[in-house]
Amino acid sequence: MTTLMKSLFMVGIALTLIACSFGGKPSVMVEHYALEYPPPATQNLTPIDRVIGIDRFSVSQIFNNVKMIYRQKPTLYNDYAYHRWRANPGDMVGDSLLRDLRSAGIFKSVFPWRDMENTPFILRGGVGEFYESDETDGRKAILSVHITLMDTTQKDLTKQIIFQKNYRCAEPVAEKTVPGFARAMSMAVERFSGQVIADVYGAMKNIK
């Protein structure tokens, strides 16, 4: 055996040992997804001189992770093994709403939770559902969010709450794939965001 062949033989053994030490299986590429949609269009909304802050959204414990969860039937939930969201659902939905409120240009300023100290009006939210459901009429992206708009200038706690509302969107998954699920959830968040913007604007416009 020549010196070159011996060297190649030793390299082969080393690579085999390394592969065995890691179970002999190649690493699997995990794909990551994010919400992506254009800011909802707002029409006939005259800007008002108000400052609002978006608090960090909470998430129901079952969805408080980056797994892409689907519901096969009642009480049976699972997740796509090699697919993940880029961030926690609460942060994705909250950040999307922050971007959309700023894009709407209907308030003097909109602050994120990190910078909303002394902000008079605060929008709080909690994501209750964030998953794909296999329904009798097809797959759907399910999103539910509880929203509370508060006036922190009021000393009486009962007067701080301007309104509370539950929002639920069920968006059809046109393409029955994981990317299709991500697109459907993006459309659900877009619809939710447009409804919240209209409701928050209407409530704050009527505050004297």
C-alpha positions in Angstrom: 0.0 0.0 0.0 1.4 3.3 -1.0 1.8 6.3 1.4 -1.0 8.1 -0.4 -3.4 5.1 -0.1 -2.5 4.8 3.6 -3.3 8.4 4.1 -6.6 8.1 2.4 -7.4 5.0 4.3 -6.8 6.7 7.6 -8.9 9.7 6.6 -11.7 7.4 5.7 -11.6 5.7 9.1 -11.5 9.0 10.9 -14.6 10.2 9.0 -16.4 7.0 9.7 -15.7 7.3 13.5 -16.9 10.9 13.5 -20.1 9.9 11.7 -20.7 7.1 14.2 -20.1 9.4 17.1 -23.0 11.5 15.9 -25.3 8.6 15.2 -24.2 8.2 11.6 -27.0 10.5 10.3 -26.6 13.7 8.4 -27.9 16.9 10.1 -31.4 17.9 8.9 -32.0 21.4 7.7 -34.8 23.2 9.6 -36.8 25.8 7.7 -37.9 28.9 9.4 -41.0 31.0 8.5 -42.2 34.6 9.3 -45.4 36.5 8.8 -45.3 38.5 5.5 -48.0 40.7 4.1 -48.5 44.4 3.1 -49.8 46.8 5.8 -53.6 47.0 5.7 -55.0 49.9 3.7 -56.7 52.6 5.8 -59.2 55.0 4.1 -60.9 58.2 5.3 -59.1 58.1 8.7 -58.0 61.6 9.7 -54.9 61.6 11.9 -55.5 62.4 15.5 -53.1 63.9 18.1 -52.7 60.8 20.3 -49.7 58.8 21.4 -50.1 55.0 21.9 -47.8 52.2 23.0 -48.0 48.5 22.1 -47.3 46.3 25.1 -45.6 42.9 24.5 -48.2 40.3 23.6 -48.7 37.3 25.8 -49.4 33.8 24.4 -51.4 30.8 25.6 -48.9 28.2 27.0 -49.7 25.6 24.3 -48.6 28.0 21.6 -45.8 29.8 23.5 -43.0 28.5 21.4 -41.7 28.6 17.8 -43.2 25.3 16.7 -45.6 25.3 13.7 -48.5 23.5 15.3 -51.4 21.8 13.6 -54.6 20.2 15.0 -55.6 16.9 13.4 -58.8 16.4 15.4 -60.3 17.5 18.7 -57.6 17.4 21.5 -54.9 16.1 19.2 -52.2 18.6 18.3 -48.8 18.0 16.7 -46.1 20.1 15.0 -44.2 20.0 11.8 -40.8 18.4 12.7 -38.5 20.4 10.4 -40.4 23.7 10.2 -40.4 26.5 12.7 -41.5 30.1 13.1 -38.8 32.7 13.2 -40.1 34.1 16.5 -42.7 33.5 19.2 -46.3 34.0 17.9 -46.9 36.8 20.5 -43.9 38.7 19.3 -44.7 38.2 15.6 -48.3 39.4 16.0 -47.4 42.3 18.2 -44.6 43.4 16.0 -46.9 43.2 12.9 -49.5 45.3 14.6 -46.9 47.9 15.6 -45.7 48.1 12.0 -49.2 48.4 10.7 -50.3 51.1 13.1 -47.2 53.2 12.2 -47.8 52.6 8.5 -51.4 53.8 8.9 -50.2 57.2 10.1 -53.3 57.9 12.2 -51.6 58.6 15.5 -49.0 61.2 16.4 -46.6 58.4 17.5 -46.7 54.6 18.2 -44.2 53.1 20.6 -43.1 49.5 21.1 -43.1 48.0 24.5 -39.5 48.6 25.1 -39.9 52.4 24.7 -43.5 53.1 25.9 -42.6 54.5 29.4 -45.1 57.2 30.3 -47.2 56.5 27.2 -50.8 57.6 28.0 -52.6 55.0 25.9 -51.5 51.3 25.9 -52.7 48.5 23.7 -52.3 45.1 25.3 -52.9 41.7 23.6 -52.8 38.0 24.2 -52.6 35.3 21.5 -55.0 32.6 22.4 -54.8 30.4 19.2 -52.1 30.2 16.5 -52.2 26.9 14.6 -53.4 25.1 11.5 -56.6 23.1 11.8 -57.8 20.3 9.6 -61.5 21.2 9.3 -64.3 19.3 7.5 -64.2 22.0 4.8 -60.5 22.1 4.5 -57.4 23.3 6.3 -57.4 26.7 7.9 -55.0 28.9 9.8 -56.6 29.8 13.1 -55.7 33.0 14.9 -57.4 34.4 18.0 -56.2 37.4 20.0 -57.7 39.3 23.0 -57.1 43.0 22.9 -57.4 45.6 25.7 -57.0 49.4 25.1 -56.1 51.3 28.3 -55.9 54.9 29.4 -53.1 55.0 32.0 -53.9 58.6 32.9 -57.0 57.5 34.8 -56.3 56.8 38.5 -59.4 54.6 38.8 -58.6 51.1 37.5 -62.1 50.6 36.3 -61.9 53.7 34.2 -58.5 52.8 32.6 -60.0 50.2 30.3 -61.4 51.9 27.2 -62.4 48.6 25.5 -61.7 44.9 25.4 -62.4 42.7 22.4 -61.7 39.1 21.2 -60.7 38.7 17.5 -60.7 35.3 15.7 -59.8 34.7 12.2 -59.9 31.4 10.3 -58.1 31.7 6.9 -58.3 28.9 4.4 -54.9 27.2 3.5 -55.1 27.3 -0.2 -51.9 25.3 -0.8 -51.8 22.3 1.6 -48.1 22.7 2.5 -46.2 24.3 5.3 -45.4 27.4 3.2 -49.2 27.5 2.4 -49.9 27.4 6.1 -47.5 30.3 6.7 -49.1 32.4 3.9 -52.6 31.7 5.3 -51.5 32.7 8.8 -50.1 35.9 7.4 -53.4 36.7 5.8 -55.2 36.0 9.1 -52.9 38.4 10.9 -53.4 41.0 8.1 -57.2 40.8 8.6 -56.9 40.9 12.4 -54.6 43.9 12.2 -56.9 45.9 10.0 -59.8 45.3 12.3 -57.8 46.3 15.4 -56.6 49.5 13.7 -60.2 50.5 12.9 -61.4 49.7 16.4 -58.6 51.5 18.2 -58.9 54.5 16.0 -62.7 54.7 16.6 -62.2 54.4 20.4 -59.4 57.0 20.7 -61.1 59.4 18.4 -64.1 59.6 20.8 -61.9 60.2 23.9 -62.3 63.8 25.1 
